[in-house]
Amino acid sequence: MRSPWAGWLLITAVLWCWSLARVPIPATNETHYLSKARHYWDPAWIRDDLFLESANPHLFFYATVGSLTAWLSFEQAAIWGRLIGCAVVAAGWWRLCCSLRRRDVTTAGTAAPPLTEALAPLAILLLLQSSGTWSGEWLVGGIESKVLSYGCLFWGLGSLFDGHWRRAAVAYGLAVSFHPLVGLWGALCSTGMLLWEASQRRLNCPPLGILTAATGLFLATSVIGLMPALQMLVKADPIQGAQADYLMVGHRLSHHLDPLTFPASNWRYMGLLLALWGLLRLAHGSSSTERRWEMFVLCSTFVAVAGIVIAWGPRPWDRLPNAMLRAKLLKFYPFRLADLLIPMAVAFEVVRYAQWQIERRWPNQPESWRRLLIHGGCLLSLGCSAWLPGPDRNPSRMSPEKLADWIATLDWVRTQSPSDAVCYAANERWACKWYAQRPEYVNYKDCPQDAASLMLWNDRLRVISDWHDLTFADNRCTAAELRELHRRTGITHLITGRMGPIDAEPTFERGAFHVFVIGTTRSQQAE
């Protein structure tokens, strides 16, 4: 199959079906991104919610793909959003594979690669990422801004490999606009790759006019998404910003940002991938384009190593020299690109090695037989990766029966409470806004990204914690103490699953879940 359109459509279909088969709707981050997008398009929807009204660093995503939420239900927006994200990733992947297939970039043709050279490494990558990660990075699952950013990054990288500087600049700029961190790390690693080529005198630098045009195109397409993120950083009070960085790196997102908190199994997994990549790389030579790709991956690895050096030291964080500076640097996710690119590099090398072994062991077999063998391996990899156990297969972490009770409880809140009711889910908090469609006092998972909102988020968590410790000091909660919670926080609907015992009658109960109406809303008070 050599038609670019046919290859792109098939890979899009494979990714979309794989996403729907492995990751239920809503995925973990879909609840945040699509809720944010709907509030962006309709500010009257869920007013006065701390998370929804905090800063929007991914504004370009909300303004484009997020527009689906303005005229579709959440479930429909997730389905179509995933299709768009998979289509962008497929286009970038196909473009990158076209470039890597060409042995000499100076004589590159325009023929598309056989489908096996694009689909086979993708199937292996999905299998590797379903088996584990290092810092929690992934490529295909729910729809969020980084999915589109990676697709644009792959397209830009493939264009750069083929010497199309202006196309690459636009793709890199869009990658930054969709997700500033993914796009900027990709641009930085590409710059490192080009500097390495220049030092080896292998870089064919374009004329000054093309280089200037490419720079302008990159700035014009990246500023759309870069400005909201920069404004969020610039507006932060220095002291408040330092405290927010500590909260993000040392507490809320340490599983992504502090490598010393990554499980030992994640480290072993990444070490195994690096060793496998090195061994496979020694098995055969590389073309000039493949060497460029390898240097791009190595640059992302150097960034990750720098992140490890920055994070290294004793814990807790207040024992680290220059702890605030370290936290400020680590909050930019230095590990995410290597966490994806190293499995990608392994996937490409595994396919090359498998093709070499098949040709060596069965040289007299027809080409169609060899491709059939590789296609069979693709289907096996895709099937295994779609059904391997993993946290993304059950975002709610609930059993099917408990999940049905949870959704029914939130549906009751949506249909039976005033629109300005303020909810707090004491135990299970998953997808509360998605189903209840009411503002929440605070939600641990819905963490704002601007410093002021993040500190308010932390203060509200502390208020809840202090109330809980004081209330349950005698192992019981009275109706008067519930009213005190309303007075201190404005919460009107308390949703509990395991918190108790509570000496009050719930207004609604379903399975293990109870809803206590503990106060009146502002609209009810005005009546």
C-alpha positions in Angstrom: 0.0 0.0 0.0 1.9 3.0 -1.3 -0.8 5.7 -1.4 -0.1 8.3 1.3 -3.8 8.9 1.8 -4.6 5.2 2.1 -1.7 4.6 4.6 -2.7 7.6 6.7 -6.4 6.6 6.8 -5.5 3.0 7.8 -3.2 4.1 10.6 -5.8 6.6 11.8 -8.4 3.9 11.9 -6.0 1.5 13.8 -5.1 4.2 16.4 -8.8 5.3 16.9 -10.0 1.7 17.3 -7.1 0.9 19.6 -7.9 4.0 21.7 -11.6 3.1 22.1 -10.8 -0.5 22.8 -8.2 0.1 25.5 -9.2 3.4 27.2 -12.9 3.9 28.3 -14.6 7.2 27.9 -13.9 9.4 29.8 -10.1 8.8 30.1 -8.3 10.2 33.1 -7.4 13.6 31.6 -10.4 13.9 29.2 -12.5 14.9 32.2 -10.3 17.9 32.7 -9.6 18.9 29.2 -13.2 18.6 27.9 -14.7 20.2 31.0 -12.3 23.1 30.6 -13.1 23.4 26.9 -16.9 23.5 27.6 -16.5 26.2 30.2 -14.3 28.1 27.8 -17.0 28.1 25.1 -19.8 28.6 27.7 -18.7 30.4 30.8 -22.2 30.2 32.3 -21.7 26.4 32.5 -20.6 25.6 36.0 -19.8 29.0 37.3 -17.5 29.6 40.3 -15.5 26.4 40.0 -11.9 26.9 41.0 -10.4 24.6 38.4 -12.5 25.7 35.5 -12.0 29.4 36.1 -8.2 29.1 36.6 -5.7 30.0 33.9 -5.9 28.2 30.5 -2.3 27.3 29.4 -3.7 25.1 26.7 -6.0 27.8 25.2 -5.3 26.8 21.6 -6.7 23.3 22.2 -9.8 24.6 23.9 -10.4 27.1 21.1 -10.0 24.4 18.3 -10.7 20.8 19.2 -12.4 21.9 22.4 -15.2 23.6 20.3 -16.7 20.1 19.9 -18.0 20.4 23.5 -20.1 23.5 22.4 -22.4 21.4 20.3 -21.9 17.7 21.3 -22.2 15.8 24.5 -19.1 15.0 26.4 -19.1 11.4 25.2 -19.6 12.4 21.6 -16.9 15.1 21.9 -14.5 12.5 23.3 -15.1 10.1 20.4 -14.7 12.7 17.7 -11.9 14.4 19.6 -10.0 11.1 19.7 -10.5 10.6 16.0 -9.0 14.1 15.3 -6.1 13.4 17.6 -5.5 10.0 16.1 -5.6 11.5 12.6 -3.0 14.1 13.5 -0.7 11.5 15.1 -1.2 9.2 12.1 -0.3 12.0 9.7 2.8 12.9 11.7 3.8 9.3 12.1 3.4 8.5 8.4 5.4 11.6 7.5 8.2 10.6 9.9 8.3 7.0 8.6 8.5 8.3 5.0 11.6 10.3 5.9 13.3 7.5 7.9 12.8 5.1 5.1 14.9 7.2 2.7 18.5 6.3 2.8 19.9 9.5 1.6 18.1 12.8 2.4 19.8 14.6 -0.5 18.2 12.2 -3.0 14.9 11.6 -1.2 12.0 10.7 -3.4 8.4 11.1 -2.7 7.3 7.5 -2.6 5.4 6.4 0.5 6.9 3.5 2.4 5.3 0.1 2.5 2.6 0.0 5.2 4.7 -2.5 7.3 7.4 0.1 7.8 4.9 2.5 9.4 2.4 0.2 11.1 4.8 -2.3 12.5 6.8 0.1 14.7 3.6 1.8 15.8 2.2 -1.6 16.9 5.4 -2.3 18.9 5.4 1.2 20.5 1.8 0.7 21.7 2.8 -2.7 23.1 5.8 -1.1 24.9 3.7 1.8 26.3 1.0 -0.6 27.5 3.6 -2.6 29.3 5.0 0.4 31.3 6.4 3.9 31.3 9.1 5.8 33.1 7.4 9.1 34.1 3.9 8.3 32.9 4.0 9.6 29.4 1.8 8.1 26.6 0.9 8.9 23.0 -2.5 7.3 22.3 -5.5 7.1 24.7 -7.9 9.9 25.5 -7.9 13.2 23.7 -5.9 16.1 25.2 -3.6 18.7 23.8 -0.3 16.8 23.9 -1.7 14.2 21.5 -2.1 16.8 18.8 1.3 18.3 19.8 3.1 15.1 19.3 1.5 14.6 15.9 2.6 18.0 14.8 6.1 17.4 16.2 6.4 14.1 14.2 5.4 15.9 11.1 7.8 18.7 11.7 10.6 16.3 12.3 10.0 14.4 9.1 9.8 17.6 7.2 13.1 18.8 8.7 14.8 15.5 7.8 13.7 16.1 4.2 15.0 19.6 4.1 11.5 21.3 4.1 12.4 24.0 6.6 9.3 26.2 6.2 6.9 23.2 6.6 8.9 22.0 9.6 8.7 25.5 11.1 4.9 25.6 10.8 4.5 22.1 12.3 6.8 22.9 15.2 4.9 26.1 15.9 1.6 24.2 16.0 3.2 21.7 18.3 4.1 24.5 20.7 0.6 26.1 20.4 -1.2 22.8 21.2 1.2 22.0 24.1 4.0 24.5 24.9 6.1 22.0 26.8 6.0 19.2 24.3 6.5 21.6 21.4 9.4 23.6 23.0 11.2 20.4 24.2 10.8 19.1 20.6 12.2 22.3 19.1 15.1 22.3 21.6 16.0 18.7 20.9 15.8 19.4 17.1 18.1 22.4 17.6 20.6 20.2 19.4 20.4 17.7 16.6 21.1 20.4 14.0 24.0 21.7 16.0 25.5 18.3 16.2 25.2 18.0 12.4 26.8 21.4 12.0 29.7 20.3 14.2 30.2 17.2 11.9 29.9 19.4 8.8 26.9 17.4 7.6 24.3 20.1 7.8 23.0 21.5 4.5 22.0 24.9 5.8 19.3 26.6 3.7 19.7 30.1 2.2 19.3 33.0 4.6 15.9 33.9 3.1 14.4 30.5 3.7 15.9 30.4 7.2 14.4 33.8 8.0 11.0 32.8 6.6 11.1 29.6 8.7 11.9 31.5 11.8 9.0 33.9 11.2 6.6 31.1 10.5 7.6 29.3 13.7 7.1 32.4 15.8 3.8 33.2 14.2 2.3 29.7 14.6 3.7 29.2 18.1 2.7 32.5 19.7 -1.0 31.5 19.6 -0.5 29.0 22.3 2.7 30.3 23.9 1.3 33.6 25.0 -1.3 32.2 27.5 1.4 30.0 29.1 3.9 32.9 29.3 1.3 35.3 30.8 0.5 32.7 33.4 4.2 32.5 34.4 4.9 36.3 34.2 1.8 37.3 36.3 2.7 35.0 39.2 3.9 36.6 42.4 7.5 35.4 43.0 6.9 34.1 46.5 3.6 32.6 45.6 5.1 31.1 42.4 7.9 29.4 44.4 5.4 27.9 46.8 3.3 26.7 43.9 6.3 25.1 42.2 7.1 23.2 45.4 3.5 22.0 45.6 3.5 20.9 42.0 6.9 19.2 41.9 7.2 17.9 45.4 3.6 16.9 46.0 0.8 16.9 43.4 2.8 15.9 40.3 5.8 14.3 41.8 5.0 11.0 39.9 5.7 12.9 36.7 8.3 15.5 37.8 10.5 14.1 40.6 12.5 11.1 39.3 13.4 10.1 42.8 9.8 9.2 43.4 9.4 7.1 40.2 8.9 3.4 41.2 11.9 1.1 40.9 10.0 -0.9 38.3 9.8 2.2 36.0 13.6 2.7 36.3 14.2 -1.0 35.4 11.9 -0.7 32.4 13.6 2.4 31.0 17.0 0.8 31.6 15.9 -2.3 29.7 14.7 -0.2 26.8 17.9 1.8 26.6 20.0 -1.4 26.7 17.8 -3.0 24.0 18.1 0.1 21.8 21.9 0.0 22.1 22.1 -3.7 21.3 19.8 -3.5 18.3 21.6 -0.4 17.1 24.9 -2.3 17.0 23.4 -5.0 14.7 23.5 -2.8 11.6 24.4 0.6 10.2 22.3 3.7 9.8 21.6 6.1 7.0 22.2 9.9 7.4 18.5 10.4 8.2 18.5 7.6 10.8 21.5 9.1 12.4 19.6 12.4 12.7 16.7 10.6 14.3 19.1 8.9 16.8 20.6 12.2 17.7 17.2 13.7 18.3 16.4 10.8 20.7 19.7 11.2 22.4 19.1 15.0 22.9 15.8 14.1 24.6 17.8 11.7 26.8 20.3 14.3 27.7 17.5 16.6 28.8 16.2 13.8 31.0 19.6 13.2 32.5 19.9 16.9 33.2 16.5 16.6 35.0 17.9 13.7 37.1 20.9 15.7 38.1 18.7 18.7 39.1 16.5 16.4 41.2 19.3 14.4 42.8 19.7 14.9 46.6 18.2 14.1 50.0 14.6 14.2 50.7 12.4 15.9 52.0 12.6 18.9 49.7 13.5 21.4 52.3 16.9 19.6 52.8 17.8 20.1 49.2 20.2 23.0 48.4 18.5 25.5 46.1 15.3 23.6 46.4 13.1 26.3 45.0 15.3 26.7 41.9 15.3 23.0 41.3 11.5 22.8 41.6 11.1 25.7 39.2 13.2 23.8 36.6 11.6 20.4 37.2 8.1 21.7 36.7 8.8 21.9 32.9 8.6 18.1 32.6 12.2 17.3 31.4 11.4 13.6 31.3 8.4 13.4 29.1 10.0 13.5 25.7 12.6 10.8 26.4 9.8 8.7 28.0 8.1 8.5 24.6 11.0 8.8 22.1 13.1 5.9 23.6 10.3 3.4 23.2 9.8 4.8 19.7 13.5 4.3 18.9 13.3 0.7 20.2 10.2 0.1 18.1 11.9 1.2 14.9 15.0 -0.9 15.6 13.0 -4.0 16.4 11.2 -3.8 13.1 14.5 -3.2 11.2 16.1 -6.2 13.0 13.1 -8.4 12.4 13.1 -7.6 8.7 16.8 -8.3 8.5 16.4 -11.7 10.2 13.5 -12.7 8.0 15.4 -11.8 4.8 18.5 -13.6 6.1 16.7 -16.8 7.2 14.2 -17.1 4.4 15.8 -15.4 1.4 13.9 -17.4 -1.1 10.5 -16.7 0.2 8.4 -14.2 -1.8 8.1 -10.6 -0.5 4.3 -11.1 0.0 5.0 -14.0 2.5 7.5 -11.9 4.5 5.0 -9.0 4.7 2.3 -11.4 5.8 4.5 -12.5 8.6 5.2 -9.0 9.8 1.5 -8.1 9.4 0.6 -11.0 11.6 3.1 -9.7 14.2 1.4 -6.3 14.0 -2.0 -7.7 14.7 -0.6 -9.8 17.6 1.1 -6.7 19.1 -2.0 -4.5 18.7 -4.2 -7.2 20.2 -1.9 -7.7 23.2 -1.4 -4.0 23.8 -5.1 -3.3 23.7 -5.9 -5.9 26.4 -2.9 -5.8 28.7 -3.9 -4.7 32.2 -3.0 -1.2 33.1 -4.4 1.9 35.0 -5.6 3.5 31.8 -8.0 0.5 31.2 -10.0 1.6 34.3 -9.6 5.3 34.9 -12.2 5.4 37.7 -10.4 2.5 39.6 -13.9 1.2 40.5 -15.6 -2.1 39.8 -18.4 -2.0 37.2 -21.1 -2.2 39.9 -19.6 0.5 42.0 -19.0 2.7 38.9 -22.7 2.4 37.9 -23.7 3.5 41.4 -21.2 6.4 41.3 -22.6 7.6 37.9 -26.2 7.3 39.2 -25.3 9.3 42.3 -23.8 12.1 40.2 -26.7 12.0 37.8 -29.0 12.6 40.8 -27.0 15.6 41.8 -27.2 17.0 38.2 -30.9 16.6 37.9 -32.0 17.3 41.5 -29.8 20.1 42.7 -29.7 23.9 41.8 -27.2 24.9 39.1 -25.2 26.8 41.7 -24.9 24.0 44.1 -21.4 23.5 45.4 -20.3 19.8 45.6 -17.5 18.1 47.4 -16.8 14.4 46.8 -15.1 13.1 49.9 -13.6 9.9 48.7 -14.1 8.9 45.0 -13.7 12.1 43.0 -13.4 10.8 39.5 -15.3 12.7 36.7 -17.5 14.6 39.2 -17.9 17.6 36.9 -18.3 15.4 33.9 -21.5 13.7 35.3 -22.8 16.0 38.0 -22.1 19.3 36.0 -21.9 21.3 39.2 -19.0 23.4 40.7 -16.8 21.6 43.2 -15.3 23.2 46.2 -12.0 21.4 45.6 -10.9 18.3 43.8 -7.5 16.8 44.3 -7.2 15.6 40.7 -8.4 18.9 39.2 -5.2 20.9 40.0 -5.0 24.4 38.6 -1.7 25.4 36.9 -1.4 29.1 37.7 0.2 29.9 41.0 -2.6 31.9 42.6 -5.3 29.2 41.9 -2.9 26.4 42.9 -2.3 28.0 46.3 -6.1 28.5 46.8 -6.5 24.8 45.8 -4.0 23.8 48.5 -5.7 26.1 51.1 -9.1 24.5 50.4 -7.6 21.0 50.7 -6.2 22.1 54.1 -9.6 23.4 55.2 -11.2 20.1 54.4 -8.5 18.2 56.1 -8.6 20.3 59.3 -12.4 19.9 59.4 -12.2 16.2 58.9 -9.6 15.7 61.7 -11.5 17.8 64.2 -14.9 16.3 63.3 -13.9 12.7 63.4 -11.7 13.0 66.5 -14.6 11.2 68.4 -15.2 8.9 65.4 -18.6 10.4 64.5 -20.0 13.4 62.5 -23.2 15.2 63.6 -25.6 17.2 61.6 -24.3 20.3 63.4 -20.8 19.5 62.2 -22.1 19.2 58.6 -23.6 22.6 58.9 -20.3 23.9 60.1 -18.6 22.5 57.0 -21.2 24.4 54.9 -20.5 27.6 56.9 -16.7 27.4 56.4 -16.7 26.3 52.8 -20.0 27.0 51.1 -20.4 23.3 50.2 -24.1 22.5 49.8 -23.9 18.8 48.6 -21.5 16.4 50.3 -21.0 13.1 48.4 -19.5 10.3 50.5 -18.5 6.7 49.9 -16.4 5.7 52.8 -16.3 8.7 55.1 -18.3 8.2 58.3 -20.1 7.4 60.4 -22.4 10.4 59.9 -25.3 10.9 62.3 -27.6 12.4 59.7 -30.0 11.1 57.0 -28.7 11.3 53.5 -30.9 12.9 50.9 -29.9 10.3 48.4 -28.1 7.0 48.5 -27.2 4.4 45.9 -25.0 1.5 46.8 -22.1 2.7 48.9 -22.6 6.4 48.0 -24.6 9.0 49.9 -25.5 12.6 49.2 -26.0 14.9 52.1 -27.6 18.3 51.4 -25.9 20.4 54.2 -26.8 23.9 53.2 -28.7 26.2 50.8 -27.3 27.7 47.6 -27.2 31.4 46.9 -30.1 31.2 44.5 -32.2 29.5 47.2 -31.3 32.1 49.8 -32.4 34.9 47.4 -35.8 33.4 46.9 
